[in-house]
Amino acid sequence: MSERAKTVRIRQFIVENVSDFPRDIAKQASAVYRVSRQAANGHVRALVRSGVLESAGRTRSREYKLKEQQRISKTYQVKGLEEHIPWEKDVLPALTNIPANVERICAYGFTEILNNVIDHSGGQSAQVDCWCNAECISFVIRDNGIGIFKKIKLALGLDDEFQAIQELAKGKLTTDPAHHSGEGIFFTSRIFDAFTVLSGELYFSHERPRNDWLIHHGSAIDGTHVRMTISRRSKADLTKLFGKFSGGDGGFDFAKTHVPVSLMQYGASNLISRSQAKRMLCRFEQFEEVFLDFQGVEMIGQGFADEVFRVFQNEHPHTRILATNAIPPVQHMINRAIASRIAKESAQKELF
């Protein structure tokens, strides 16, 4: 490796890891790249001089962080607002030196979420914050409307706002089907590195690449707050993401979905009953394939598995349910339900 290439890698490492090691980032770089502490400190100082990092404190208490390079904070009146105007006029000019794929992702996520505010929030204003540094780009869009989870709960007659999050995670959910497909939040939450929605007392988030899905209770807030963050070096591709969830005929329809099963067990220790399964299965018939992601699920009951993998599959043969990331005890219950369905199908064929 040439000295120039090594310099680029060391400085990129510092930029990517300084948030985790604000006080000893030079020590970390020295250990990883086997350079002297003095040389590592030289790279840190160079990044400070170039405006990528900033420091606070003295000697041993000195800390480093990424320097904010651009910040936008504006409030828009929702009435008559068109989502592409703030993007083209105020936000895009601030996003300099970013790859084309990242720019497309930012444009998609920003306009989709702002359009949701305009069409669904019932609020009068939207506050938009955007800030960038050498590592990432972040957006926060806030409105003073009814709140996204409450709006879904009331529109669909759901039991609670937690169930609204469950439905939101499946995709194809909209309170205005004549004008919206229900794709925006589904794809935005999966293309950004971090995606968070706060509304009422609930906090819903997804992080890549660990694929962590979380729901928390928090302090009540008015309206809806959405935060999106993406690395400037992200390799994510919107076209590939859309293709992943499109039908098998090569079309562009939203035919497949990915459902984090862990979201369905919020408020209950385990997924055991048929009623829990039926709650999860709601609207699955709208898809050709449903990928059930069992990451974080430690057990499921026989009734739950049977309702999903035998009863529902028998009643909806055109929707294929696939399980992924299931630990052995969970996979065992799934296999039992599938085996039972196959055995009964074979028995019925023999009768004819």
FENTATA-V206665 format. One record per backbone hydrogen bond with DSSP energy under -0.5 kcal/mol. NH is the residue of the N-H (numbers start at 1). CO is the residue of the C=O. Records with the same first field share a line. If there is no record, write none. Layout:
NH->CO  CO
This chain:
6->2
7->3
8->4
9->5
10->6
11->7
12->8
13->9
14->10
15->11
16->12
17->13
18->14
20->17
21->17
25->21
28->24
29->25
30->26
31->27
32->28
33->29
34->30
35->30
40->36
41->37
42->38
43->39
44->40
45->41
46->42
47->43
48->44
49->45
50->46
51->48
52->47
53->47
54->65
56->63
61->58
62->59
63->56
64->22
65->54
67->52
69->132
70->132
72->130
74->128
76->126
78->124
81->78
85->82
86->82
87->83
88->84
89->85
90->86
91->86
92->87
94->91
95->91  92
96->94
99->232
103->99
104->100
105->101
106->102
107->103
108->104
109->105
110->106
111->107
112->108
113->109
114->110
115->111
116->112
117->113
118->114
119->115
120->116
121->116  117
122->117
126->76
127->142
128->74  126
129->140
130->72
131->138
132->70
133->136
137->230
138->131
139->228
140->129
141->226
142->127
143->224
144->125
146->121
151->147
152->148
153->149
154->150
155->151
156->152
157->153
158->153
164->160
165->161
166->162
167->163
168->164
169->165
170->166  167
171->167  168
172->182
173->182
174->172
179->176
180->176
187->183
188->184
189->185
190->186  187
191->187
192->188
193->229
194->229
195->206
196->227
197->204
198->225
199->202
200->221  223
202->199
203->216
204->197
205->214
206->195
207->212
208->193
211->207
212->207
214->205
216->203
218->201
221->200
223->145
224->143
225->198
226->141
227->196
228->139
229->194
230->137
232->135
234->231
241->237
242->238
243->239
244->240
245->241  242
246->243
247->253
250->247
255->245  253
256->245
257->289
259->291
260->258
261->259  293
262->293
263->260
264->261
265->262
266->263
268->265
271->299
272->270
277->273
278->274
279->275
280->276
281->277
282->278  279
284->281
286->283
287->284
288->255
289->255
290->320
291->257
292->290  322
293->259  291
294->292  324
297->294
298->296
301->271
304->272
305->301
306->302
307->303
308->304
309->305
310->306
311->306
312->307
313->308
314->310
315->311
316->312
319->316
320->288  318
321->319
322->290  320
324->292
330->327
331->327
332->328
333->329
334->330
335->331
336->332
337->333
338->334
339->335
340->336
341->337
342->338
343->339
344->340
345->341
346->342
347->343
348->344
349->345
350->346
351->347
352->348  349
